[in-house]
Amino acid sequence: MAYVVAEGFGAFGFLSVFAAGFGLRQAEMRVTRSELPSEHVAQPVLGHMTAALEKGTVAKADDLSDSQLAAGVMMGDMLAFGSLVERAMEVLLITLLGAALASYWDWRAIGLGLALFCVIRPASVWLLVSRNLLNARQKALVGWFGIRGIGSLYYLCFALSHGLADDVGDVVIGMTLSVVALSILLHGISIQPLLERYERSTAAKLDT
């Protein structure tokens, strides 16, 4: 709804969705008078919630207000539905991406992708993220993985629908699809071993 309304007024729908989500979470915190996410607060009481039990607040039904329970149900169901839609769209887009690469693969994307993955994105994380927010190991993980490359397809469609020249558009399409494919390949292969290594090191520090 936020996207449609924003586009109807000629605004940027992508940013309006982000602002709507941020505002909804802030409104939830004011209503429940709690900084903890409501889906975690309500977890011990509402059995259908998907939040991990260890992240929930140990409480009985009588200890939670009606607003906390209502917010917990709403936010939990919204997040679960959003996650389901996101996964379905990712599968569809990645399938279409694989089919399009047969026509749009560009070898020049290898150099651009390596520069983005290994230099530009890690450098931006180290320069912009405070040391108090993330430690060095967490910065390294965020710098390597970052935001999933599938979002680049949205910006590609946005550019193509706003008057990008045809000759430039062919180059941009090839470079974008090729870099996204490289991101899926490299990050898909490395995410599991790197996260497992991080979890082991974190657990070892907690034990000592």
N, C-alpha and C positions, 0 to 999 in steps of 0.2 A: 504494500500500500504506500509506504514512504517513497519507494522508487517511482511508482506511477504518478503520484501527486507531484513530486519534484520535477519529473520530466514534463508533466503537463504545464508547469509554470516556467519551463525552460531552464531549470536548475540542473545540477549534477546529481543524478539519481544515485550513483555509487556512494558518494559522500553522505547523502541524505539517509541511506540505510545505516551507515556507520553511526551517524548522529542519533538516529532513532533507537538503535540498540543501546548506545551509551546512556541516552536519556531514560530509557526504560529501566536499566539497572540502577541508576541514581534514584529514580522514583521508588523503586522497590526498597532501597536502603532507607529512604525517609519514612516509608510506611511501616516497615518492620522494625525500625530503630536498631538495626544490626548491620555491621559491616561484613558479616559472613554471608556468602551466597545462600539464598533461601532454600535452594534444592538440597544443600548439604545440611542445613539446620533441620529440615523436615525429614531427612533420610531415616532416622531411627523409628519414626512414627508411620511413615508412608512406605509400605513395602514395595510398591511398583517403581520407586525412584531408582535411577541407575547410578547415582553417585556412590563412590566407594564408602563402605561403612566406617573405615578408619578416619575419613575426612568429615564425618558427620558429628554433630554435637549429641552427646549422650543426654537424652531427655525423655520425659514421658509426655503423653498427649496433653495432660493438664498443664504442663510447664510451657507449652507453646501457645501463643495467641492465635486467634482466627486469621489475622492478617498474615502471620508467618506461614501458617499451613496453606492458605490460599496462594500466597506468593510462591511457596515452594512447589506446589502442584503446577502452577502456571509456567514458572521458569523451567522446571524439569521437563515438562511435556514439550515446551517450545524448543529447548535445546536438543531433546531426543529427535523431534521431528526435523529440525534443521540439520542435524547430523545425518539423518537418513537421506534427506534430499541432496545434501552435499555429496555424499558417497555415490549416490546414483548418478548425479550429474558428472562427477569426476570420471566414473567408468565410461559414460557415454562420450565425454570429450576426449579422453585418452584413446578410445577406440577410433574416433574420427581423426584424431591427430595421427595415429599410426597409418591410417589409410591415406591421409594427405601427404605424408612424408615421401611417398613414392614419386610425387610430382614436384614437391617444394624443398627437398633436402638441399642445403647449401653448405659446402665444406668450409666456407669462411666462418661459419658459426662456431667451429671448434675453438678458434682463437678468441672470439668474443666471449664464448661461454666460460672458458678457463679464466679469462680476465675478470669476468663478473663473479664467478664462484670463488676464486682463489685470492683476488686482490681487492676489487671494488667493494663487494659486500662485506667481507671481513673487516676491511679498513673503516667502513662507515659505522659498523657496530662498535669497534674499539674507540672511535672518536666521539660518537654521539651517546653511547650508553654509559651511565655513571658507574663508577666502581662500587658504589654502595648498593646498586641495584643487582648487578651480576658479578660473580667472581670471574677469574681469568678462564677457567674451564668452561663455565656457562657461556661466556662471551664467544669462545671458540666454537661451541656447538651452534649458537644462534647465528654466528657469522658464516658457518658452513651451510647450515640448512636454510635459515631465513624463511621467507614467505614462499609457499609452494608456487612453482613456476606456472601452474595452470591459470593463475590470475592474469598472466600476461595476455592470454587470449581475449580477455575482456577489453584490455587497452588496445589490442590490435583491431578488434571490431569497432571500437570507438573511433580510432584514427581513420579506418577505411570508410566509415559512414559520415565523416566530416571533411570530405573533399580532398583526401590524399590522392596525389597524381597516380595514374595507372602504372607508369614505369617505376616510380618510387615504391608503389604499393607491392609490386611483385617481389622487389628486393626485401622489403620489410616483412612480408608474409613468410618468405623463405627463411630469413634470419630468425624471426620470432619462433616459428614452429620448430626449427632445428635446435635452437637454444633450449626451448621447453623440453624437447625430447632428450637432450643431453642431461638436463636437470633431473628428469624422471629416472634416467638410467643411473647416473652417478649417485644421486641422493637416495634412490631406492635401494641400491646395493649397499650403501654405507650406513644407512640409518640404524639398522638393527644392531650390528656389532658395536657401533660407536655409543649408542644409548645403553647397551648392556655393559660396556666398559665403564661408562659414567656411573651407572647404578651400582656396580661392584665397588668402585672407588669411594662413592658416597657412603655405602653401607660399611665399608672398612673404616672410614673415618669416624662414623658414629659408634662403632664397636670399641675403638681405642680411647 
